[in-house]
Amino acid sequence: MNTTISGFSKLSKSEKIDWIIATHFNNDSSAKTTLTQYWNSDEKLQKLHDEFIENTVSNYYLPFAVAPNFKINGKSYTIPMAIEESSVVAAASKAAKFWLNRGGFKAEILGTTKIGQVHFMYYGNAEELTNFFNTVKPKLLEDTKSITKNMEKRGGGILDIELRDKTQNINGYYQLHATFETLDAMGANFINSCLEQFAKTFKNEAENTLNDSVSVVMSILSNYVPECLVRAEVSCPVVDLSDDPSIDSKEFAEKFIQAVNIAEIEPYRAVTHNKGVMNGIDAVILATGNDFRAVEAGVHAYASKDGIYSSLTHASIENDIFKFWIEIPLALGTVGGLTSLHPLVKLALEMLYKPTAKELMQIVAVAGLAQNFAALRSLTTTGIQQGHMKMHIMNILNQFEANEAEKKLVLEQFKDQAISHSAVVEAIEKLRIKN
Ligand code: MEV
């Protein structure tokens, strides 16, 4: 079967589906039903989603949930989360409630600077290039005025442009390394537009001034934003750290810190530890219409900033006070992009009291810290599977298409029995034999 096609994007939505069904599903109409059953009956809403990307044939649902009881800098939040993993929202809610009774979360912004670069090659005299850059710099700024005008009115814009010599790494390689303040916008379009204008002006001016030519390789923002940084923290007296009579507070605090220390020095553990942090972060990033790929890339680069991939969170005990904190780079937007287009994203932002980008950075960092706290609490006490399987049992029941009565009986049976995939399957099968 030939499954290549030219002009696919020009087909209508239903022609696209017909082609997929014919080429990949042997014209099986049930595949078509699977795709079309997720269409929204509100045609306007469906069209909106169709037009977010190209070649849309269906909608991909993720659960949209909320984790209540977060207290951040004294203010109460119900945090929206879009995620498929069963235990994440439950864990976040549990951690929120736990810290609600211990003063809540404190969060602060450490910086908001974003970065973009024009990468170019130049094989001439380095000093001549530096002199040229210093002369042309005001014109680089001048030529972007039409792009920066509105951003500047609101207090943002281009902060600086530097010439960086990278010829030690690659012969002839230089950068225009620019810093930006994009306020409540994530800023990708703004930064990229500025950079492309820098590149144009720089190249044109170089042609008239320099003896050797400048060849621009590319102009693009960086998703590594170590100066767009937020810190979130919780703390309480060590004696208050356990709310379970079977868990000793001091022992728990010490084990918790050991777990964090392990993630700080052991990359195999750090990756999983940080994955747990990202469970919370990505879920809020998605629910608020932000770019989780950009955040993921930037956060993991930050986790490796000291030359070894390490934990994003840290913990200490000082003067009998337990402290647990996170410091992460987050380039987020609360205006532009999907924020005013996607109805659920709009609702999510409204639920967070229409935050500024700085406030959203704090909320997201808190979600990551809470998630990591919940994971480490389970891992260092009961083990992760107890909570995980409790939430996962519903997925197993649904896999076996259990009806409501079967679900009720199986859930009842596993209330105080160890949950494993095979035990749940066995229970369903036994029920079905009986009936
Ligand atoms: C699972 O999604 C996340 C955890 O593995 C995180 C961790 O190990 O810290 C539980």
Boltz pocket constraint, residues with backbone or C-beta under 6 A from the ligand:
constraints:
  - pocket:
      binder: B
      contacts: [[A, 85], [A, 272], [A, 273], [A, 274], [A, 275], [A, 276], [A, 277], [A, 279], [A, 372], [A, 375], [A, 376], [A, 379], [A, 384]]
      max_distance: 6.0
